[in-house]
């Protein structure tokens, strides 16, 4: 798993390791000193390093080590890795299994299901369901058994899961070597000028908002990210596009599309849940609001997945239908664009 592209497996949420609420009588105290009083075996250096990495939060916002804790402040320490006492619990949750054999399975994940446990989502995830379905899932270095890649909670679509260590290594190498096939369907704001194109720009965490990713075009931060897109249908103020991933960074399509001025439709985290293109007519705003209600998530679906089978060597390609909520939203825009011309 050393070659595994770990950016594929980064969670959009962090694991909570510690949480403290300052008492009513708390005197103003630097947060690093405050935490030293509560965390056993912690050193000042480790706490300061955590602060520099953006892992110390007060009242749901990242703070620096010199922040002064006040009465009633909620102080959290969050990391990308789980705490030692973290347990993965099997849960009897239905899975939409597209294909399964002795070494792997392909699932079609519904929107709304978190792929792996993390801060605020310790149960009801795809991993919890898989642990119930499969007795022994192979571990990887991110403590997310079976996962070769991941998709966001509110993105629907196909995922391949490894059932053996050998399959995990083989599949992970394909993703690392960029030989796997991953096509997403997205509805984005605006009428894209080009029929097709390639977006290149390193993607990394936004230093001001750790729950967002952003593009670093100079390549000074983040990791290499390449997305190939093609227009499928122009629907007036929105465009239906196919996105093929060459790399698989966290939020890659969402960050790349925002970077070129075409934020995903109803992508709340990246500002797509507002009227970004169109008219000022009240009726149009009502139309968009209704479309948001039909599709209460970002308009992104992992439609196609292809890879070489780890044992047989045969190329396997899976395709999935666009889910109902996204299909209805697209149809609504299709009707609007016809009648508004």
C-alpha positions, 0 to 999 in steps of 0.5 A: 500500500506504499504506492497508494494515493492517500489523497484518494482516502482523505476524509472531508471530515476529521476525527475528534480526539479531545473536547473540553469546555472552559468553565465559567471561572476560566481566566484568559489562557493561551489555548496551548497552555489550556490543553496542557492542563487537560491532555495526559502525556501531551507535550507543549511542542506536540500541541503547538504542532497541532495548532500550526497544522490547523487541528485545534478548533475553538467554537468550530473555528481553527485557532492559533496557539496563542488564542486566549481561551475564555469561559464557555469556549468549546475546545477541540483537537481534531486529526485526520486519523482516528483515536486509539479507542476508535472502533469499527463496528459492523452494522446491518445496512443494505448495500447495492452490490453491482458485482462481487467475487472472492477478491472484490466487490463493486457497490453503487453508493447512494447520496447521503451515505458517508463512506467511512467513519469520521468526526460526527459520523461514527455509524451508518457508513459504507464501511460499517455496512461492509464489515457486516457483509464481509467477515475480514476486510483488508486493512490499509494505512488509513485505517479504512478497511477495504477502501481503494478510493472514496467519494463524498457523502453527497456524491452518488455512484460506483466504488470498488472494494478490495476483499483481500490484501493482494487485491488491495495492493493490485487495485491501489497500484492501478489508481496510483498509476492512473490506469483506472477509469473513473467518469463522473456526471456533473451539472454545473453553473453557467454555459461552458465555452469549450466543448471539452478541455482539461483542468490542471491545478494542484488541489489541497486544503483551503488554509482558511476553511479546512472543510474546503479544498482549493486549487493552487495553480502555481503548484506550491501547495496541494497535490497534482490534480487533472480532470478531463471534461466534456460537455454533454448537454447545454441547458441554458444557465447550467451545463451537463458535463462528463468529468474523467479523473486522471487523479483522485484528490479529495473534492477534485471535481468540485474544486476544479469546477469552481476554479474555472467558474463553473461551480457544481449545481447546489454544492453548498460547501463551494457556493453552488447553493445560490443563484450563480447564473441567470436572470433577476426575475422572481419566477426564475429564482423560484424555479432554481429554489424548486430545483434545489429541493428536487436535488438537495445535494451537489449534482455529482454522480460517479457513473462509470468505473473501470479497472483490471481484475487483480486475479483474472487480468480481465478489464472490468467496466461498470456503468450506473444510471444517474439517480432519480433526484439528479435525473429529475433536476436535469429534466427540469432544467431541460424543460426550462431551457426549451421554454425560455428560448 
